[in-house]
Amino acid sequence: MKTLALAVTASALIALAGGQAFAKPVHVQKTAKLTIVMHDPGCHWFSIGGKFKTTASVAGPVKLTNHDEATLKVSGVGAVKKIPVGKQLLLGTGHYVITMVGQAPDDNHLKLTVS
């Protein structure tokens, strides 16, 4: 009886170990970070590598942080979201236009592509 129990236990362990060997790996997609800052002229800019840009293209998802002087409006695929100063917004794949709430006509319109 003990021999049968050991054989069954050994078979179960081998099956479990074999199943683990063929399990599919989980791919975790790293979240990119992008900061919007206040800088004149133009009011708000993407800060990328110490340079100020009005367009950006990022492999997503991306965590957008607002370090501007007012709330930002993020217009994308059928939705408009707002990011208050000092807060973050997670964005998925799409094309976005970012403006400041109550923005002057000569301020920058930021364009972001998340792929």
N, C-alpha and C positions, 0 to 999 in steps of 0.2 A: 504494500500500500504506500509506504514511504517512497519507494522508487517511482511509482506512478505520479505521486504528488510532486516530486522533484522534476520529473520529465515535463509535466504540465506547466510548472512555474518557469522552468528554463525556456520552454517554447514561447510562453507569454512574454518573457523579457526579450528574447530575440526578435519577436514580432514588433514589440514596442520600439526597440532600438533601430530596427530596420525602417520603421515608419518615420522616425525622426530624421533619419539620414536622407529621406526623399522629400521632406517638407520643403515647401517653397519659401525662399527668403523674403522677408518683409523689407520693402524699400521705403525708407523714410526720406521724404523730400525736404531739403533744408530750406528754411524761410529766409529770404533775402531781406535786408533792412535798407530803407531809404528815408532820408530826412529832408524835410522842407524847412528852409530857414528864411529869415528876414534879411534882405540885403538890397541896398539901393544902388543903382536905379532899378526899377521894375518891381520892387516890393518883395516878392517871394520867388525862391529858386530852389531847385534840387541841389543839395550839397553832395557832390560825388568826388571822392578822393581829393578834397580840399579845393575843388573847382566848383563854380556856380553854373548850372545848366538849366535850360527851359524844357528840354526833352530828355527822356530816359527810356531805356529798354532793358527789362530785367527778366530773368528766368524766375518764374513764380513758384509758390506764392510769395508775396512781398508784404512786409509790415511797414506801413507808411507812418512816420512820426511828424507831428506838426510843431515846429519851433518858430512859427511865424508870429505876427502880432495880433492876429484875429483868427476866428474859425474859418476853416477851409471847406469848400464844397467840392466833392468828388463826383463827377458825372460819368457814368459808365453804362454798360449794357442795360438800358431801360430803368435805371435807378439813380437816385442822387442821395449821397450820404454826406454827413458833416463830421469833421474832426475838430473838436475844440483844441485850443492851445495846450500843448503839453501832453496830448493824448495820442493814441495810435489806432490805426485801422488796418485790418488784414484784408488784402485784395487778392483775388484769384485771376485767372487768365482773362484778358480783355484789353480794350483800349479805353483810356480814361483821360478826361480833361479836368484840371484842377484850377479853381479860382477861389478868391477870397470873398467872404460874405461882405456885401457893400463895396465891392472893389471899384476903384477908379478906372476909367476907360483906358488909361495908358499903362496899367499894371500888367504883368506877365500872365499869360494863360499857359499853364504847364501841361505838357502832354506826356502821358505815361503809357507804355506798352508792356503788358505782362504776358509772357509766353509760357 
